[in-house]
């Protein structure tokens, strides 16, 4: 199955995940990868503390190094020449050496440690380049202090380390901010909850809340845990969790999501999910694993960064040799070499993709698009065909009974409905639910039934009042090699689903149900056409119903009378024709097809994040979100490409300048090279932040 393939792929990449980017200094930013996605929240918190600690460490090192840089600049002879002052005193070069040694060891430590790690992993990269550059500058300067002819590099070394530390801190902060966007939602949960205990309402800390507790949510308060409304009516704002901009009406029996904001009514609710069981927590776990999962584009970025490192070291050494042969002196040649190393750091490349990944997964989750499989999400931009399961996806899935028609001898309309409801009461199927709603609306008694059996894609059977009762659709008879009983003329077979009732094998009646098309379905199909993506309807219903709905929505075609186990085959058929196929279903019996498709999209799972076989879960039951998701996948990919082009393009221009190609007209100093390198990282970070869900 394709999913297993993806999952192995992710596991296989998890080791590399750390490597792609700057390993030594900050495993924290990437350590999600090494972590099982199902871990409880407290371990995530420890993780964040770990990442936060690393970020703060860089900032602390930066401030201390900046303070030490001031006397280094004032003691440097070249800086004094520029300022037109002469502050030399006996032994000043040894003071300069002592300060610079401290700065090299303390400020350079993350880069030196990083280089060791990169070399251990055989993936020399950014840390290796920075470490070589600062080591060459330091060792040469020490040699000058002890008698080698030339100018020391201490002030360049100091400013270089300062800029590198600052650049690193900025990059880590933006990555953490992207990863933490969702977790900030958890912090929105109320600290105190109102719980019914011992006949009264008590206020208690959120941590003490347990599943099964009854809670009271006052107007304007945040909902502390997932639950089911026991009494009360209110509108609840779930926008920060599902992206649904309009407040959702909640009354008895409705589901509540932790973190949503209650409107103007008071609600009593039974707690069904606290802490790690809550929808919010599952979403965060999901987003973490998606952010740490390997992006295909990141693979490319890592390869480019690897090559860039090799090119930078080669060009650096070559630059040194050329200037030495050109008789410009060791100091000049070394300065050019160091500038090349620093300028060509693949910093921007290292950030280019992870930042976009982190931001896109957080953004999509807060808009009701949950990405479980990054590779599939990236493939969504290539889709050529989408197959929509009809019921519950394009239609509301709430079949309402239209007609109850007795066709056998001796059964009244009420009895036909009661027999059908009795046998359907153990079924989760929307047809069964519709028949039970009709029974309740007509205030009829629900009879008991035994020996219930569900026949997938065909119907149900059981024993009611000692009689064998079957409620089934046309597929049941087709499966038996028989013709379905005749359908009365009053039934509109274009729109109605027909259920036949058999009592002891004899036709007793026909019940017709109709499902209404979702308001956003036609716009969704039109949106796909704009993107040159074909849409097909897939249903177990008959040809006429399928054709009617497909025509009404302007779809490219339909597949009717498809049994659940045949759905996967239909997806395979289109894949064999070279189509890149997405399957969109409500996940109930679509699992094999969702797994087979290039992109499996589960729709309308509501608070059920665990749509196990889907790559992407659309929290709201809105077909329009399929279009939003594809547009967002395309926008995410564009951002990745833009960042790659910028990060590589910058080096194409900067490396020759650093090597001194425009000498003597233009010279790029090591510090200026470091500034440019940091600027390119900031440009990439800003570009990633401009990503939006439209």
C-alpha positions in Angstrom: 0.0 0.0 0.0 1.3 3.4 -0.9 1.1 4.8 2.6 3.3 2.2 4.1 5.8 3.1 1.4 5.5 6.8 2.4 5.9 6.0 6.1 9.0 3.9 5.5 10.3 6.7 3.4 9.8 9.1 6.3 11.5 6.8 8.7 14.4 6.3 6.4 14.9 10.0 6.1 14.6 10.8 9.8 18.3 10.4 10.4 19.1 12.7 7.5 16.6 15.2 8.7 19.2 16.5 11.2 21.8 16.6 8.6 20.3 18.8 6.0 20.7 21.9 8.0 23.0 23.2 10.7 23.5 20.1 12.8 26.0 21.1 15.3 24.4 24.0 16.9 20.8 23.3 16.9 19.5 19.8 16.8 16.6 21.2 18.7 15.0 22.8 15.7 14.9 19.5 14.0 14.6 17.0 16.7 10.9 16.5 16.1 12.0 14.1 13.5 13.5 11.7 15.9 10.4 11.7 18.1 7.4 9.4 17.7 4.5 11.5 16.7 2.2 10.0 19.3 4.1 11.1 22.4 2.3 12.8 25.1 2.3 16.6 25.3 4.7 16.9 28.2 7.5 15.4 26.1 6.8 18.0 23.4 7.0 20.7 26.1 10.5 19.4 27.1 11.3 19.5 23.4 10.3 23.1 23.1 12.3 24.0 26.2 15.3 22.2 24.6 14.8 24.2 21.4 14.2 27.4 23.3 17.3 26.8 25.4 19.4 26.5 22.2 17.9 29.7 20.8 18.5 31.6 24.0 22.1 30.2 24.1 22.9 31.8 20.7 21.4 35.1 21.8 23.5 35.1 25.1 26.7 34.2 23.2 25.9 37.0 20.7 25.6 39.7 23.4 28.7 38.6 25.3 30.7 38.4 22.0 29.4 41.8 21.0 30.7 43.3 24.3 34.1 41.7 23.8 34.1 43.0 20.1 34.2 46.6 21.2 37.7 46.6 22.8 38.9 44.3 19.9 37.8 47.0 17.4 39.4 49.8 19.4 42.7 47.9 19.7 42.9 46.9 16.0 45.5 49.0 14.2 43.5 49.0 10.9 40.4 50.3 12.7 42.5 53.0 14.5 43.9 54.1 11.1 40.3 54.5 9.8 39.4 56.5 12.9 42.6 58.6 12.7 43.7 57.7 16.2 46.8 56.1 17.7 46.0 54.1 20.9 49.0 51.7 21.0 50.7 50.7 24.2 53.3 48.0 25.0 51.8 44.5 24.8 48.5 45.7 23.2 48.7 42.9 20.7 48.7 40.3 23.5 45.5 41.9 25.0 44.0 41.8 21.6 45.1 38.1 21.3 43.6 37.2 24.7 40.2 38.9 23.9 40.1 37.3 20.4 41.0 33.9 21.8 38.1 34.1 24.2 35.8 35.2 21.4 37.0 32.4 19.1 36.5 29.7 21.7 33.3 31.0 23.3 31.6 32.5 20.2 32.9 29.9 17.8 32.1 26.9 19.9 28.7 26.1 18.3 30.3 26.2 14.8 33.3 24.1 15.8 31.1 21.5 17.5 28.8 21.6 14.4 31.8 21.0 12.1 32.8 17.9 14.1 29.2 16.5 13.9 28.9 17.2 10.2 32.2 15.5 9.5 31.1 12.5 11.7 27.9 12.3 9.6 30.0 12.7 6.4 27.8 15.7 5.4 30.1 18.8 5.5 27.9 21.9 5.3 27.3 25.3 6.7 28.9 24.7 10.1 32.0 23.3 8.4 32.4 26.4 6.2 32.0 28.8 9.1 34.3 26.7 11.3 37.1 26.6 8.7 36.8 30.3 7.9 37.0 31.4 11.6 39.8 28.9 12.3 41.9 30.0 9.3 41.4 33.7 10.3 42.3 33.0 14.0 45.3 30.8 13.4 46.8 33.2 10.8 46.2 36.2 13.2 47.9 34.3 16.1 50.9 33.7 13.8 51.1 37.4 13.0 51.2 38.3 16.7 54.1 35.9 17.1 56.2 37.4 14.2 54.7 36.4 10.9 54.7 39.3 8.4 51.2 40.7 7.7 48.0 42.2 9.2 46.0 40.4 11.8 42.4 39.5 11.2 41.1 39.8 14.8 38.5 42.5 14.1 37.2 40.7 11.1 37.0 37.5 13.1 35.1 39.2 15.9 32.5 40.9 13.6 32.2 37.6 11.6 31.4 35.6 14.7 28.9 38.2 16.0 27.0 38.3 12.7 27.0 34.5 12.5 25.6 34.1 16.0 22.9 36.7 15.3 22.0 35.2 12.0 21.7 31.8 13.6 19.5 33.2 16.4 17.2 34.9 13.9 16.8 31.8 11.9 16.1 29.5 14.9 13.6 32.0 16.2 11.6 32.1 13.0 11.6 28.3 12.8 10.4 27.9 16.4 7.8 30.5 15.8 6.4 28.6 12.9 6.4 25.3 14.9 4.8 27.0 17.9 1.9 28.7 16.1 -0.4 25.8 16.9 0.9 25.1 20.4 0.0 28.7 21.3 -3.6 27.5 20.9 -3.1 25.1 23.8 -2.1 28.0 25.9 -5.5 29.5 25.1 -7.2 26.8 27.2 -8.7 28.1 30.4 -6.7 27.5 33.6 -9.9 26.9 35.7 -12.9 24.8 34.8 -16.4 24.7 36.3 -17.2 21.0 37.2 -20.3 19.5 38.7 -19.3 17.6 41.8 -21.2 16.5 44.8 -24.4 18.2 43.7 -22.8 21.6 43.1 -20.5 23.3 40.7 -16.9 23.6 41.7 -14.0 25.5 40.2 -10.9 23.4 39.7 -7.6 23.4 37.7 -7.8 22.2 34.2 -5.3 19.4 34.9 -7.7 17.7 37.3 -10.5 17.4 34.7 -11.3 13.8 33.7 -13.2 12.1 30.9 -16.8 11.6 31.9 -17.0 14.8 34.1 -19.9 17.2 33.6 -18.7 20.8 33.0 -20.5 24.1 32.7 -19.2 26.6 30.1 -20.4 30.1 30.6 -20.9 32.7 27.8 -17.7 34.0 26.3 -15.5 31.3 28.0 -13.1 29.0 26.2 -14.1 25.3 26.0 -11.6 23.4 28.2 -11.9 19.9 26.7 -13.6 18.0 23.9 -17.2 17.0 24.9 -20.8 16.5 24.1 -23.5 19.1 24.9 -26.0 17.8 27.5 -28.1 20.9 27.7 -28.1 24.5 26.5 -28.0 26.4 23.2 -25.1 28.6 22.0 -23.0 29.5 19.0 -19.4 28.5 19.3 -16.4 30.1 17.4 -14.2 27.3 16.2 -12.3 29.4 13.6 -8.8 29.1 15.2 -9.2 25.3 15.1 -11.1 24.4 11.9 -10.9 27.6 9.9 -14.8 27.7 9.9 -15.3 31.5 10.0 -19.0 31.4 10.9 -19.8 30.5 14.6 -21.3 27.0 14.8 -24.7 26.4 16.5 -24.5 23.9 19.4 -27.4 22.3 21.2 -28.0 19.0 22.9 -25.9 16.1 21.4 -23.5 18.4 19.5 -19.7 17.9 19.8 -17.5 20.6 21.3 -13.8 21.1 20.6 -11.3 22.2 23.3 -10.0 25.7 22.6 -13.1 26.9 20.8 -14.8 30.0 22.3 -18.4 29.8 23.6 -20.8 32.5 22.4 -23.8 34.0 24.2 -25.4 30.9 25.7 -24.4 28.7 28.7 -23.7 25.0 28.0 -23.6 21.9 30.1 -21.4 19.2 28.6 -20.0 15.8 29.2 -16.2 15.6 28.8 -15.1 13.1 26.2 -11.5 14.1 25.5 -9.0 15.8 27.9 -5.2 16.4 27.5 -3.6 14.1 25.0 -7.0 12.7 23.9 -8.3 16.0 22.8 -8.7 17.0 19.1 -6.3 19.9 19.6 -3.6 17.7 20.9 -4.0 15.2 18.1 -3.7 18.1 15.6 -0.5 19.4 17.3 1.0 15.9 17.2 0.0 15.6 13.6 1.5 18.9 12.7 4.7 18.1 14.4 5.2 14.8 12.6 4.3 16.6 9.3 6.8 19.3 10.0 9.6 16.8 10.8 8.7 14.5 7.9 11.1 14.9 5.0 10.2 17.1 2.2 11.2 16.0 -1.3 12.2 19.6 -2.1 14.3 19.5 1.1 16.3 16.6 -0.3 17.1 18.8 -3.3 18.1 21.7 -1.0 20.3 19.4 1.0 22.1 18.1 -2.1 22.6 21.6 -3.4 23.9 22.7 0.1 26.3 19.7 0.0 27.6 20.7 -3.4 27.8 24.4 -2.4 30.0 23.4 0.5 32.4 21.5 -1.7 32.4 24.4 -4.3 33.0 26.9 -1.5 36.0 25.1 0.0 37.4 24.4 -3.5 36.9 28.0 -4.7 38.3 29.3 -1.3 41.5 27.2 -1.7 41.8 28.2 -5.4 41.4 31.9 -4.5 44.1 31.6 -1.9 46.5 30.0 -4.4 45.7 32.5 -7.2 46.3 35.6 -5.0 49.5 34.1 -3.5 50.8 33.6 -7.0 49.8 37.1 -8.0 52.1 38.3 -5.2 49.5 40.0 -3.1 50.8 38.6 0.1 49.5 35.9 2.5 47.2 38.3 4.4 45.4 39.4 1.3 45.1 35.9 -0.1 43.8 34.6 3.3 41.3 37.4 3.6 39.9 36.5 0.1 39.8 32.8 1.0 38.0 33.5 4.3 35.5 35.9 2.6 34.6 33.2 0.0 34.0 30.6 2.8 31.8 33.0 4.8 29.9 34.5 1.9 29.1 31.1 0.4 27.6 29.6 3.6 24.5 27.7 2.5 22.6 29.3 5.4 19.7 30.5 3.3 19.6 27.1 1.7 19.4 25.4 5.0 16.4 27.6 6.0 14.7 27.8 2.6 12.6 24.6 2.8 12.2 23.8 6.5 10.8 27.2 7.2 8.2 26.9 4.4 7.3 23.4 5.6 6.9 24.6 9.2 4.8 27.6 8.2 2.6 25.7 5.7 1.7 22.9 8.1 0.8 25.3 10.9 -1.2 27.6 8.6 -3.1 24.7 7.0 -4.0 23.2 10.4 -5.5 26.5 11.6 -7.5 26.6 8.4 -9.0 23.1 8.8 -6.5 21.3 6.5 -4.6 18.7 8.4 -1.5 17.3 6.6 -0.6 13.8 7.7 1.7 13.0 4.8 4.0 15.8 3.5 5.0 13.9 0.3 1.4 13.6 -0.7 0.7 17.2 0.1 3.6 18.3 -2.2 2.2 15.9 -4.9 -1.2 17.7 -4.7 0.1 20.3 -7.1 0.5 17.7 -9.8 -3.1 16.3 -9.6 -5.0 15.8 -12.9 -8.1 14.0 -11.6 -10.1 14.0 -8.4 -12.6 11.2 -7.6 -15.3 12.3 -5.1 -17.2 9.8 -3.1 -20.8 11.1 -3.4 -22.4 10.5 0.0 -21.2 12.7 2.8 -18.7 14.4 0.5 -20.5 16.2 -2.3 -23.8 15.6 -0.6 -24.7 16.1 3.1 -25.1 12.4 3.7 -28.2 13.0 5.7 -30.8 10.9 3.7 -34.3 12.1 4.5 -37.2 9.7 3.8 -39.3 10.9 0.9 -41.9 8.1 0.5 -42.9 4.8 2.3 -44.8 2.6 -0.2 -46.3 -0.8 0.8 -46.0 -3.3 -2.1 -46.7 -6.6 -0.4 -50.0 -8.0 0.9 -51.2 -7.1 4.3 -48.6 -4.5 5.4 -49.5 -0.9 6.2 -47.3 2.1 5.6 -46.5 2.3 9.3 -45.6 -1.4 9.5 -43.2 -1.1 6.5 -41.5 1.8 8.3 -41.4 0.0 11.7 -40.0 -3.3 10.2 -37.4 -1.3 8.3 -36.4 0.8 11.3 -36.3 -2.3 13.6 -33.7 -4.0 11.4 -31.8 -0.7 10.6 -31.4 0.4 14.3 -28.0 -1.4 14.7 -26.6 0.2 11.5 -24.4 3.3 11.3 -25.3 3.8 7.6 -26.9 7.1 6.6 -29.9 5.2 5.1 -30.5 3.5 8.4 -30.1 6.8 10.3 -32.6 8.5 7.9 -35.2 5.8 8.4 -34.8 6.0 12.2 -35.2 9.8 12.1 -38.5 9.3 10.1 -39.8 6.8 12.7 -39.0 9.2 15.5 -40.7 12.1 13.7 -43.8 10.0 13.2 -43.8 9.0 16.9 -43.9 5.3 16.1 -42.6 2.5 18.4 -39.1 1.1 17.7 -39.4 -2.7 17.7 -36.6 -4.9 18.9 -34.6 -7.0 16.5 -32.0 -9.8 16.7 -29.5 -11.6 14.5 -28.4 -8.3 12.8 -26.1 -8.7 9.8 -24.6 -5.9 7.7 -24.0 -6.7 4.1 -21.4 -4.2 2.9 -22.6 -2.1 0.0 -25.9 -4.0 -0.2 -28.1 -3.6 3.0 -28.9 -5.2 6.3 -30.9 -8.1 7.6 -32.2 -9.4 11.0 -35.1 -11.0 12.8 -38.1 -8.9 13.9 -41.1 -10.5 15.6 -39.9 -13.9 14.5 -39.8 -12.9 10.8 -36.6 -12.6 8.7 -36.4 -9.0 7.5 -34.1 -7.6 4.8 -33.7 -3.9 4.0 -31.5 -3.7 0.9 -30.7 -1.7 -2.3 -30.5 -2.9 -5.9 -27.0 -4.3 -5.4 -28.4 -7.0 -3.1 -30.4 -8.5 -5.9 -27.6 -8.0 -8.4 -25.3 -10.0 -6.1 -27.9 -12.8 -6.0 -28.2 -12.9 -9.8 -31.8 -11.7 -9.5 -33.8 -8.7 -10.8 -34.8 -6.1 -8.2 -38.6 -5.9 -7.6 -40.3 -3.2 -9.7 -40.3 0.3 -8.4 -43.6 2.3 -8.3 -43.9 5.1 -10.9 -44.2 7.8 -8.2 -40.5 7.4 -7.3 -38.1 9.8 -9.0 -35.2 7.5 -9.7 -33.0 10.3 -10.8 -32.6 11.7 -7.3 -34.0 9.1 -4.8 -32.2 6.2 -3.3 -34.5 3.2 -3.1 -34.5 0.6 -0.2 -36.5 -2.5 -0.7 -38.1 -4.3 2.3 -38.4 -8.1 2.2 -40.2 -10.0 4.9 -39.5 -13.7 4.9 -38.1 -13.3 1.4 -41.2 -11.6 0.0 -41.4 -7.9 -1.1 -43.3 -5.9 1.5 -42.5 -2.3 0.6 -40.3 0.4 -0.8 -38.7 3.3 1.1 -37.2 6.1 -0.9 -34.6 8.6 0.5 -33.0 11.6 -1.0 -29.7 13.3 -0.1 -29.2 17.0 -0.7 -26.1 18.3 -2.5 -23.8 20.6 -0.4 -24.0 24.3 -1.3 -20.3 24.6 -2.0 -20.0 21.5 -4.2 -20.7 23.2 -7.6 -18.2 26.0 -6.9 -15.6 23.4 -5.9 -16.0 21.5 -9.2 -15.8 24.8 -11.1 -12.6 25.7 -9.1 -11.0 22.4 -10.1 -11.9 23.0 -13.8 -10.1 26.4 -13.6 -7.0 24.5 -12.5 -7.4 21.9 -15.4 -8.3 19.1 -12.9 -11.0 16.7 -13.9 -13.6 15.6 -11.4 -15.5 12.3 -11.2 -18.3 11.2 -9.0 -18.1 7.7 -7.4 -21.2 6.2 -5.8 -22.9 2.9 -4.9 -26.1 4.4 -6.1 -27.6 3.6 -9.5 -26.7 5.2 -12.9 -29.6 7.7 -12.8 -28.8 9.2 -9.4 -25.1 9.4 -10.3 -25.8 11.0 -13.7 -28.2 13.5 -12.1 -25.8 14.7 -9.4 -22.8 14.7 -11.8 -24.8 16.7 -14.4 -26.1 19.2 -11.7 -22.5 19.9 -10.5 -20.9 20.0 -14.0 -18.5 17.1 -13.3 -16.5 15.3 -16.0 -18.1 11.9 -15.4 -19.4 9.4 -12.8 -18.9 5.9 -11.7 -22.2 4.3 -10.4 -23.1 1.0 -8.7 -19.6 0.8 -7.2 -19.3 -1.5 -4.2 -16.9 -0.4 -1.4 -14.2 -3.0 -2.3 -14.3 -1.9 -5.9 -13.4 1.7 -5.2 -9.7 0.9 -4.9 -9.8 -0.8 -8.3 -11.4 2.4 -9.9 -8.5 4.5 -8.6 -6.0 2.0 -9.9 -7.6 2.1 -13.4 -7.2 5.8 -13.7 -3.6 5.7 -12.3 -2.8 3.1 -15.0 -3.9 5.6 -17.6 -1.3 8.0 -16.3 -3.5 10.2 -14.2 -2.4 11.6 -10.9 -5.4 10.8 -8.8 -6.8 12.2 -5.6 -9.6 10.3 -3.8 -11.9 12.3 -1.6 -14.2 10.4 0.8 -15.6 10.5 4.2 -13.4 7.7 5.3 -16.0 5.2 6.4 -15.6 2.6 3.7 -13.2 4.5 1.5 -10.0 3.5 3.3 -8.5 1.2 0.6 -9.2 3.8 -2.1 -7.8 6.6 0.0 -4.7 4.6 0.5 -4.4 3.7 -3.2 -4.7 7.2 -4.5 -1.7 9.5 -5.0 -3.4 11.9 -2.6 -6.0 10.5 -0.1 -8.3 13.2 1.2 -10.7 12.5 4.1 -13.5 15.1 4.3 -15.8 16.0 7.2 -14.0 14.0 9.8 -15.0 16.8 12.2 -13.1 16.0 15.4 -11.9 12.6 14.3 -8.3 13.4 13.4 -7.5 9.7 13.1 -8.7 9.2 9.6 -5.8 6.7 9.4 -5.5 6.1 5.7 -5.9 9.7 4.5 -2.9 11.9 3.6 -4.9 15.1 4.2 -7.9 15.6 6.4 -10.3 18.4 5.7 -11.9 19.2 9.1 -14.9 21.0 7.7 -17.3 19.0 5.5 -16.7 21.4 2.7 -15.8 20.2 -0.8 -14.5 23.8 -1.5 -11.6 23.0 0.9 -10.3 20.5 -1.6 -9.7 23.4 -4.0 -8.2 25.5 -1.2 -5.9 22.7 -0.3 -4.6 22.2 -3.9 -4.1 26.0 -4.3 -2.2 26.1 -1.0 -0.1 23.1 -2.0 0.8 25.0 -5.2 1.6 28.2 -3.3 3.7 26.3 -0.8 5.7 24.7 -3.7 6.2 28.1 -5.4 7.6 29.5 -2.1 10.0 26.6 -1.9 11.2 27.1 -5.4 11.5 30.9 -4.9 13.6 30.3 -1.8 15.8 27.8 -3.6 16.3 30.2 -6.5 17.2 33.1 -4.2 19.5 31.0 -2.0 21.4 29.6 -5.0 21.3 32.7 -7.1 22.7 34.9 -4.3 25.8 32.6 -4.2 26.3 32.7 -8.0 26.8 36.5 -7.6 28.4 36.6 -4.2 31.1 34.0 -4.5 33.0 35.6 -7.4 32.8 39.0 -5.7 34.2 37.5 -2.5 37.0 35.9 -4.5 38.0 39.4 -5.7 36.9 39.2 -9.3 36.4 43.0 -9.4 39.7 43.9 -7.7 40.9 46.6 -7.4 37.5 48.4 -8.1 35.5 46.5 -5.6 36.5 44.5 -2.5 34.1 42.5 -0.4 35.3 42.3 3.2 34.8 39.1 5.3 32.4 41.0 7.6 30.5 42.4 4.6 30.3 38.9 3.2 28.8 37.7 6.5 26.3 40.5 6.4 25.3 39.6 2.9 25.0 36.0 3.9 22.8 36.8 6.9 20.7 39.2 4.7 20.0 36.4 2.2 18.8 34.2 5.1 16.5 37.0 6.3 15.1 37.4 2.7 14.3 33.7 2.6 12.7 33.8 6.0 10.5 36.8 5.1 9.5 35.2 1.8 8.4 32.0 3.7 6.3 34.1 6.1 4.4 35.7 3.2 2.8 32.3 2.5 -1.0 32.5 2.9 -4.0 30.2 2.7 -6.5 31.8 0.2 
